[in-house]
Amino acid sequence: MYTYIPSNSDHSHNKIDYIWCNIDLMLSTMDSKPQDVQPVIKTNHRMITLNLFMDDIVPNKNNIQKRQPPSRTIYCYDEMQKTDGE
């Protein structure tokens, strides 16, 4: 996919740009397309748009399990015997 737009038509397109993403985002991608942004932004590159599987990115509220609060120990120092702390 070419994202660079040469200013001179005699020059060729090239793939000098790198798009970095993690494996989860890559696996959630359905489609990608270069989009011209020339009228809005002065650049010699195109923007990449992605169509993503939203189920993989945004969790379904029905499937979320409630987290259990962490367990804790409460010590009653006032009720301890001298032998308990040794």
NUKEDREN-351662 format. One record per atom (N, C-alpha, C): atom name; x, y, z; residue number from 0. Coordinates in steps of 0.001 Angstrom, whole numbers, plus 524288, in hexadecimal, padded with zeros to 5 digits. Example, Ala and Ser with C-alpha at 12.3 -4.5 7.8 and 13.67 -1.06 7.14 Angstrom:
<atoms>
atom;px;py;pz;seq
N;83386;7E9C6;81E78;0
CA;8300C;7EE6C;81E78;0
C;83390;7F31C;81E78;0
N;83232;7F736;81BA8;1
CA;83566;7FBDC;81BE4;1
C;83264;8001E;81EBE;1
</atoms>
This chain:
<atoms>
atom;px;py;pz;seq
N;8035B;7FB79;80000;0
CA;80000;80000;80000;0
C;80391;804D0;80000;0
N;802C3;80833;7FC54;1
CA;805F6;80CDF;7FBE1;1
C;8035E;8116C;7FEBC;1
N;80654;813FC;80206;2
CA;8043F;81888;804C8;2
C;806D1;81D96;80310;2
N;80B47;81D34;8006B;3
CA;80E18;821D5;7FEA7;3
C;80C0D;82391;7F958;3
N;80B1C;828A1;7F8BE;4
CA;80952;82ADC;7F3C2;4
C;80DCD;82E33;7F1A1;4
N;81064;82C8A;7ED6E;5
CA;814BA;82FA9;7EB68;5
C;812C9;834D1;7E918;5
N;815CD;838F5;7E9F8;6
CA;81444;83E11;7E7D7;6
C;81521;83E54;7E1F8;6
N;818D0;83B53;7E012;7
CA;819EB;83B28;7DA7B;7
C;817C5;83608;7D854;7
N;814B2;83652;7D448;8
CA;81247;83191;7D222;8
C;8164B;82DD5;7CFCD;8
N;81B06;82FB9;7CEBE;9
CA;81F2A;82C42;7CCB7;9
C;82164;828B7;7D0FA;9
N;820BE;82A4D;7D5DA;10
CA;822A7;82712;7DA27;10
C;81EB6;822C7;7DB55;10
N;820BA;81E98;7DD4A;11
CA;81D33;81A32;7DE6E;11
C;81B7A;81A59;7E428;11
N;8173C;817B7;7E51F;12
CA;81576;81700;7EA7F;12
C;81943;81356;7ED38;12
N;819AB;813E2;7F243;13
CA;81CDF;81022;7F519;13
C;81A7D;80F12;7FA71;13
N;81C7D;80B13;7FCD1;14
CA;81A7A;8095F;801E6;14
C;81E6F;80AB2;8062A;14
N;81F1E;80FAA;80733;15
CA;822F2;8113B;80B16;15
C;82097;811B6;8108A;15
N;81B85;811BA;810F7;16
CA;818F4;81260;81602;16
C;8181D;80D1A;818A0;16
N;8183C;80D39;81DBF;17
CA;8171F;80899;820D5;17
C;81272;809BF;8244E;17
N;80EFE;80612;824A2;18
CA;80A73;80675;8280E;18
C;80B5B;80289;82C74;18
N;80B89;80478;8314B;19
CA;80C89;8011C;835C5;19
C;8077F;8003D;838D8;19
N;80685;7FB61;83A2C;20
CA;8020E;7FA21;83D78;20
C;80338;7F501;84044;20
N;80033;7F3F3;84443;21
CA;8010A;7EF07;84706;21
C;7FDFD;7EAA6;8445A;21
N;7FEFB;7E5EB;845E4;22
CA;7FCA3;7E15D;84358;22
C;7F6B7;7E144;843FF;22
N;7F4AE;7E318;84869;23
CA;7EF08;7E31B;8494B;23
C;7EC43;7E6AA;84564;23
N;7EE7B;7EB43;84481;24
CA;7EC22;7EED5;840BF;24
C;7EC80;7ECA5;83B38;24
N;7F0D6;7EA47;839FB;25
CA;7F17A;7E80C;834C9;25
C;7ED84;7E3AC;833C5;25
N;7ECA4;7E06C;837A7;26
CA;7E8EB;7DC1A;83703;26
C;7E342;7DE02;836EA;26
N;7E24A;7E2A8;83905;27
CA;7DD03;7E4DC;83913;27
C;7DBC6;7E7FA;8342D;27
N;7DF7F;7E871;830A8;28
CA;7DEC2;7EB99;82BF0;28
C;7DBDC;7E88F;827C3;28
N;7D784;7EACA;825EA;29
CA;7D49E;7E871;82198;29
C;7D6A5;7EA66;81C60;29
N;7D7CE;7EF84;81C21;30
CA;7D944;7F1EC;81736;30
C;7DC7B;7F6D2;81859;30
N;7DFD4;7F848;814B8;31
CA;7E2C9;7FD2A;81529;31
C;7E31F;7FFAC;80FCA;31
N;7E2EC;804E0;80FCD;32
CA;7E30D;807C6;80AE1;32
C;7E61D;80CD3;80B8F;32
N;7E913;80E4E;8078B;33
CA;7EB79;81381;807B8;33
C;7E770;817A0;8062E;33
N;7E763;81C00;808EF;34
CA;7E3B1;8203D;807D5;34
C;7E6B8;82545;806CF;34
N;7E537;82815;802C4;35
CA;7E7A7;82D21;801B1;35
C;7E5B5;83128;805A0;35
N;7E94D;83438;807B9;36
CA;7E7E9;83857;80B71;36
C;7E9B9;83DAF;8097F;36
N;7EB1B;83DF9;80491;37
CA;7ED3C;842C5;80243;37
C;7E9E2;8479F;8031C;37
N;7E4D5;84774;80288;38
CA;7E1EB;84C56;8033F;38
C;7E23A;84E7B;808D7;38
N;7E2EB;84B18;80C9A;39
CA;7E2CC;84CBA;8120E;39
C;7E849;84DA9;81434;39
N;7EBD4;84A24;8130F;40
CA;7F127;84A5F;8151F;40
C;7F4F9;84A72;81093;40
N;7F8BF;84DFF;810C8;41
CA;7FCC2;84E1E;80CB5;41
C;800DD;84A0A;80DFF;41
N;800B9;845CE;80B22;42
CA;80466;8418C;80BFE;42
C;80525;83E94;806EB;42
N;80966;83BD2;8068E;43
CA;80A49;83883;801F8;43
C;80974;832BD;8035B;43
N;80650;831D4;8074F;44
CA;804F9;82C87;808F4;44
C;7FF0F;82BE7;80959;44
N;7FD77;8271A;8091A;45
CA;7F7F1;825DC;809D6;45
C;7F729;823D0;80F61;45
N;7F27A;8246E;81140;46
CA;7F106;82261;8165B;46
C;7EEFF;81CCB;81598;46
N;7F018;81979;8194B;47
CA;7EE20;81416;81920;47
C;7E967;813B5;81CB6;47
N;7E526;811B0;81AA2;48
CA;7E08B;810BB;81DDE;48
C;7DFE0;80AD4;81E88;48
N;7DDEF;80968;8230E;49
CA;7DD1D;803E4;82442;49
C;7D764;802E4;8257B;49
N;7D571;7FE98;823A8;50
CA;7D063;7FC95;82562;50
C;7D19F;7F820;8291C;50
N;7CF8F;7F88D;82DD2;51
CA;7D0F0;7F4D1;831E1;51
C;7CC38;7F1AB;833B1;51
N;7CD47;7ECFE;8359D;52
CA;7C94C;7E9E8;83844;52
C;7C8B1;7EC39;83DB5;52
N;7C47A;7EEE0;83EB1;53
CA;7C3C1;7F190;843AA;53
C;7C32C;7EDCB;84843;53
N;7C130;7E923;8474A;54
CA;7C08D;7E559;84B88;54
C;7C5C9;7E3E4;84DED;54
N;7C9EC;7E41A;84ACB;55
CA;7CF1B;7E2C2;84CC2;55
C;7D18A;7E734;84FE6;55
N;7CFC3;7EBFF;84EFE;56
CA;7D223;7F08B;8517A;56
C;7CEF4;7F276;85618;56
N;7C9DA;7F30B;85554;57
CA;7C665;7F4F1;85971;57
C;7C3B3;7F03A;85BE0;57
N;7C4A5;7EF37;860D7;58
CA;7C24D;7EA94;86340;58
C;7BC5F;7EB12;863BC;58
N;7B9D0;7E6BE;86337;59
CA;7B42E;7E67A;863D3;59
C;7B2E8;7E6AC;869A5;59
N;7AF96;7EA5C;86B3C;60
CA;7AE58;7EB04;870CD;60
C;7ABCA;7E62E;8731F;60
N;7A91E;7E31F;86FEE;61
CA;7A686;7DE6C;871E7;61
C;7AA70;7DA21;87342;61
N;7AF09;7DA4F;870D0;62
CA;7B2E7;7D631;871A5;62
C;7B6FA;7D791;875C1;62
N;7B6AF;7DC31;877EA;63
CA;7BA9C;7DDDA;87BB6;63
C;7B954;7DB8A;88110;63
N;7BD29;7D914;88368;64
CA;7BC73;7D6F2;888A0;64
C;7BDFF;7DB1B;88C8F;64
N;7BAFA;7DB76;890B8;65
CA;7BC41;7DF40;894C4;65
C;7C11C;7DD6F;897A5;65
N;7C485;7E12B;898B3;66
CA;7C946;7DFE8;89B86;66
C;7C825;7DF64;8A152;66
N;7CA9A;7DB91;8A3AE;67
CA;7CA23;7DAC7;8A946;67
C;7CDF8;7DE7F;8ABFD;67
N;7CC43;7E0FB;8B031;68
CA;7D000;7E44C;8B30A;68
C;7D44A;7E0DB;8B55D;68
N;7D8FC;7E2EC;8B5B7;69
CA;7DD3B;7DFB5;8B7E2;69
C;7DC22;7DE61;8BD9E;69
N;7DDCF;7D9C6;8BF2B;70
CA;7DD01;7D83A;8C4A3;70
C;7E0C5;7DB4F;8C810;70
N;7DF41;7DC08;8CCE4;71
CA;7E29D;7DEE7;8D089;71
C;7E222;7DC80;8D5ED;71
N;7E625;7DD43;8D8DF;72
CA;7E653;7DB4A;8DE32;72
C;7E611;7DFE7;8E1ED;72
N;7E292;7DF96;8E5A6;73
CA;7E20F;7E3BF;8E989;73
C;7E437;7E1A4;8EEAF;73
N;7E800;7E473;8F0CD;74
CA;7EA62;7E2F0;8F5C6;74
C;7E814;7E64D;8FA1F;74
N;7E681;7E3DC;8FE51;75
CA;7E46E;7E6A1;902DC;75
C;7E8CF;7E6E1;906E9;75
N;7EBF1;7EAF5;90695;76
CA;7F072;7EB76;90A08;76
C;7EECF;7EBEF;90FC7;76
N;7EA59;7EE5E;910B9;77
CA;7E88E;7EF0F;9161A;77
C;7E73D;7E9CD;918BD;77
N;7E5BC;7E5EB;91593;78
CA;7E415;7E0EE;917C4;78
C;7E87E;7DCDD;917BC;78
N;7ED18;7DE3E;915E5;79
CA;7F168;7DA78;915A0;79
C;7F3B6;7D974;91B0A;79
N;7F54D;7D4B6;91BD6;80
CA;7F812;7D332;9208B;80
C;7FDEA;7D3CE;91F84;80
N;800D4;7D42D;923A3;81
CA;80670;7D4D5;92304;81
C;808DC;7D04D;92006;81
N;806EE;7CB8C;920AF;82
CA;80925;7C6F4;91E11;82
C;807A0;7C6B2;91847;82
N;80356;7C977;916B2;83
CA;801A2;7C95D;91140;83
C;80587;7CC1F;90DA0;83
N;8082D;7D018;90F8D;84
CA;80B8F;7D323;90C2E;84
C;81119;7D11C;90BE3;84
N;8124D;7CCF7;90EA6;85
CA;817B5;7CB0E;90EAF;85
C;8188C;7C70D;90A7F;85
</atoms>
